[in-house]
Amino acid sequence: MRVLRAFRELPGDTQPLRAIAEATEFDPAVCHRILQSCVADGYVERLGHGRYRLGSDAIQAGMRAMAGVTEHLDQHQILLDLQEALGGIVVFYSLAPVGARRVATDYAKGDYNPDDFGMTAFDMFTVGCSLRTGASGRALLAYVPEDIREIALAEPIPATAGPGAMSNEELLASIEDIRECGYAIGRQECLPGWNSVAVPALWGNTALGVVLWLRPADEGPGDVTDYVEDVRKAAQLISFAATAGGRNPGPTT
């Protein structure tokens, strides 16, 4: 476990034997024997030039863990309750299993139609999936490993993003704020004309995903910051179910 944990804590996705041995405080010969056992079991892959990375079985273990904590959770009903209470659109975004991308795994759109977003199919697969733009992207970036964050920051801002899209410096500063206050506010970042609130649903220090509530900037009373607590409660219900072993905590209302 200490060897596998080193891959999570060290920067980059591949590591030499020496770095792993130093991180675990194992003798290099001992560390080498452990790595060979992990390679045989599929939890680690050995690459060229004596470097190692996490293997496919490690990914499978993580996916089973994530599936297990939400198995009995009626997440969709929580999103429906939030959308009914606030209007707008509610989306649950998860980190995609490959690359620095987000994927919408559940939603409650109320009476809105796809045309109301003003986005083409191309936009949905660029702006809508990028961690580089939007409150939900920043909320996920606050809880991902540094190497995934660096991949996202290396991407250009999509040309069709909203006027509120942040520079790298602004984005990094906002990540610190998100970890401190627990939410992100988006003002026409991902979608021109739409503001949003994003709150991560956490399992320990791991983001199961992000609850995103968004509405047109010229629609509804007050500022979107007035609705942070409602979105936070929905995310907390999902988080509670994970930490309570998947027991459904009930509806939000």
N, C-alpha and C positions, 0 to 999 in steps of 0.2 A: 504493500500500500504506500509506503514512503517513496518507492521508486515511481509509481504511477502518479503520486501527488506532485513529484518534481516536475513532470511534464506540464502540469497545470500551472505551477508557480513560476517556472522559468520563462523568459521571453522567447518568442519564436516557436515554430511548430516542430522543429527537429533539434536534437541535442546530441553532443558528443558524450562519450562515456565519462570523461573527466568532469564535465559540468554536472552530470547526474550524480556522480560519486560525491562531489563537493556539496551538492544540495542536500543529499541524504546523510552525509557524514559516514558513509560506508567506505571500507577499503575498496579500491578500484577492482580488485580481483573478486571480492564478494559481490559488488555491484554488477560486474560482468556476468557472473553465474545467475543472478536474479533476472537480469535482462534476457538471458538465453531461455530461461523458463517462461518468461512473459512472451517471448517471440514464439516459442513452441505452442503456447496456448492461444495465440492470436491477439493478445492484449497490447503487444508492441510489435512494430515492424523495424527490421534492420535495413538501413539504406546504405548506399555507397559511402566510402571514406569514413567508416566507423561511426555513422550517425544513426540515431533512432528517433522514431516518432510513435505516437499512440496508434494502435491497430484497430481493425474493424470490430473486434469483440469488445473493446473498450467503448466504442460508439454504441454498440448494441446494448451494453449494460446501462449506459446513460439513458437511452431511449426507453428501456423497460422501466427504469426508475421514474422517469417523467410520466409515463403512461400510468404507472401504478398509483401515483398520488392523486390523479384526477379521474380515476376510473369510475367512481360513483358520484361524481360531481355533476350537477345539472347546470353547467356553465351557461348554456344557451338561455335558460330561464332568467339567470341573473342579468344577462345582457338585455333581454326583453323587458325586464322590470325597469332597468335604468333608462332605456329608450322611451318607455311609456311615461316615466316620471318627468324626463327632461326634454323630450322631443329630439330633434336632430338625428344623428346616426351614431351607432355604437359598433365598434369593431374590436375584436380581440386579435392582436398580432403576436406571433411567436417568432423566435429566431429560426431561420431556415437551417436545415441540417448541413448544408454545404455553402460556404462562402459567407460574406458579410451582407446578408439579405434578411428581410423580414417577410413573413407570409401571413395573410389573413386566414385564420382558421375558423372563425365564427363571427357572426355579425347580426345586428338588428337594425334594419334600415327604415322602419316605419313606412311612410307613404312616399319616400323619395325613390326616384328612378335613376338609372345610370346616367342619363343625359343631364341630370341636375348637377353632376360633378364637373361637367365641362371638360372631361378627360377622354382622350382616345384610348384605344386598346394599347397603343405604344406607350402612352403615358402611364398606364396602369402597371406595365412591366418595367418601367424605368423609375419614375418618381415614386410610384406606389410601393415598390419593393426595396428601394434603396434605404439603408440605414443612415445615409448622409443627409436626408431631409426629413422634416416633420418631427412633431413632439414625440410620437411613438418610436421613431427611429432613435432619437436622443435618449429616451427612457431605456431602451434596450442597450444602447451603447454604454450606459452607465454601469451595466452589470456583466459585460462580456469581457473575455480575456483581452489583454492589451494588443496582441497580434491581430485579432479580429477588428479591433477599433482602428488600428493603423491601416488595415485594408480599406475600411470605409472612408477614412480621412483622405486616402490617396485618390479617391474617385472625384471627378469634377462634379460640381452641382449640376443636376440635369437641367437642360435648357428650358424645359417647360415647368420647372418648379415655381412656386409662388414668390412674390417680391420679398417675403420675410425669411427666405432661406439664409442660413447663417454661414459666416466664414468659419474656417477651422478654429481660429482663436476663440470666437464667440461660442462655438459648439463645445470645445473643451471646457471653457469656463462654465457653461450651462450644465455639463455633466457633474461637476462638483456640486452645483446647486441642487441637482436632482437627487443625488445621494444624501444630501443633507435634509432637504424638505420633503422628498418622496413623491414629487410630481413634476410634470413639465407643461408649460403653456405654449401653444403654437399659434402664431398670428400670421396666417397666410403663408406658411412655410412650404407645405407640400402642395396644397391646392389654393390657387388664387381665389380670394373671396370667402375662404372658410377658415374659421378659428377653431381651436381644439384644446382639450385637456387630456393628458396621458398619465396614467398611474400604473406602475409595475405591480404585477402579482408575484410575490416572492415566496420561495421555498428556501428558508435560510438566507443565504446570500446569492442564491441563483434565481434569476427571473424566469418564472414559468411562461410569462408573456406580459403583454401590456394591454390594459383596458383603455381604449381611445374613444372619447366622445367628441364629436365635431358638429358644427352647425354653420350656416352662412353668417358672415360677419354682420350683415344688416338685418338679421332675424332674431326675434326674441328679446326679452327685457334684460338689462344689466350686462355686465362684462362676463366673459367665460370664467374668469377667476372666481366668480360667485358660486360656481358649480363644482369646485374642486372636491369638496367634502362628499358630495354625492358619488362622484366617480371613485374617490378613494374607498368609500364603503363597499362598492361593488368589487374592487380589486382585493380588498381585505377579506371579503367572503370567499373568494377563490383561494386566497392565500391560507385562510383558516382551514378550509377543507383539506388542503395539502398537508398542513402541519398536524391536523387532527386525524390523519390516516384515511382521508378520502370520504369522511362522513359529510353528507350534504347538510350545510348549516341552514337551509331554508331560503325563501325568497327575500329580496331586499326590502320589500314593503310590508 
